[in-house]
Amino acid sequence: MKSWIIKYEIYSYTRFDNSFNYGDFNFFEVDNKSYAASKVESKSLEQAKEICNNKLRKVISCMEFTLNEKFDFEFCEAKQQYKEGIDLFVPAASKSWDITIISKVNFPNEKYTELESYLKLLEISDDNSKIAYDSYINGIEVFQWNNEAYLNFFKSIEVIANEYLEKGKEEKYKETQNKCDALLKNLKKRLNKEEINTEKIKNLCSEVHKLGYIELKSKIKLALEDLDLQIYIEQIDKLVNDRNQIAAHGSSKESITDEQVILCKEIAREMIEKRLLKGNLVECEKTEN
């Protein structure tokens, strides 16, 4: 096995004015350019790059989630410890991107703890939380295209809301119990008649079926209530309608505004954060028991 230090250039509007370590990487700045470097043991340079690429992608996604900003990265150099005191440098053949970014803000010091927290929460999160999180990160990656970003952020919301299907059924049954009983009684009466009116039977069956249908809007509202995010409930009808418009007409015909994307993104992020924290509490309770 060989020891490598893999170095990347980081592209973002946040500058790493103070060096810090996060997720096996050291982040630092040289000549107003931001970098990340990590040490890894591997048989070859290609394997070392693959290991570091996967690790850095995960770390960068946490930065994007925490700082609400897009980050890109590109391999720029590898250093192999050849012998004691002798290092071999392997620079990138050429840059695939021609990017010049003027960094505007320093990395917020108060976010270091939050970054570590999210990385740990993701390690123990369930599949639904990870799917919602990945969809949110995909939304950030395509944030310049409103419709595509909106659909990705909305998917995060939908994935979490779908967990509330059973609770939605309970709520719907309470609301419609009397009507459902009356319809079923009428249906039974008509089925027992010698001459059956097929059309009326079909209509009754259809009405009974509709009573059991749980709208996505209802599931999202239940999720918001459970996650203590009631402040967004009044926005949900329009949020779902906007999503349905894009799906019905194709992403290129119906344009979503910046304000709509920002709202959808905000709700998605809040739901993911609450869901991750809730999942962590469940895991802690399991461990204690």
Steps between C-alpha positions, in 0.01 A plus 500: 500500500614854425434816693345786300390854573229598250436870451196670346413854408162607637274740311249699704414849622620403846870528572692290751688788660571281804628147449275231652455122495171338409412146392863381450584811296702810576344812348725801447572800280806597296517819292124555531427150368327234710629144530427169671755223561479153648744219572408153381664155473451322167673286240483759223434866430171421324375305800609779735314758290187284491500460880553872556245603234229299674591633845525861384169482314330399825675773698424766239131406500490566877657840439239575236219399736642696795607816319218501244750541219636304205857365515700341218839333514771376263809286550815710467790306651608176666806445717640153566744435780767318302756456777578669827537868420434456125159575346386449141254758363238413238321814372170489312559465126281802431204680649168387365336825612595858440346659806577829665306572817546803715448376855269734685457366852717325755403156622273561804675368810171421674421242230788261583306322774188484282699338218629226730150446634344448154774261396429284807122522454528381140706201610212368714207627292249266335448453126217753471705772666792428267276508190347831611847640573642384163205657315561827682870496402397425139280810517797711604706355216242618242392813687547721192214313328191586701268219393755223545611639836137531615422138411804374691418704811137389477608135480676545836172621649300221337733221620466611861124563467439147368600366841174647631269287282374283786440802721319659206276196473409527869419870468297443183303216664408725793383771260296272273388217729129585497490561126694179434262294719198645318648426157590143597151443641347628175739284297411189699128568456534532123712184473228303679232604253386251239540755222841670527556844349862463387550872435389600848717227652803637312428853616470390862827304478669804350377723784622251762840486325531879498441511874813290549722714276762696692612812316868592492404840643356328807812290552727803474287693749508207744879485462533872568285471812701205628832675433380822667506696173137616500614842379513361143160324492318786326755486215450131419196513269678738264829309534337176381300677227820658364668161493202345320508775238863425415431126485190547283642741246866403489784684670572720200148653464403604853758725661544503876611831653807551719272569797319167453829310483634672811183416698504135390871478584444654843219258590699201372808595701301555820322165461827313433671659799210417732477148357873437554478623860189292565670191357798562727272510807346167399845343461606633841189350662572163337857509630384586854247214500 
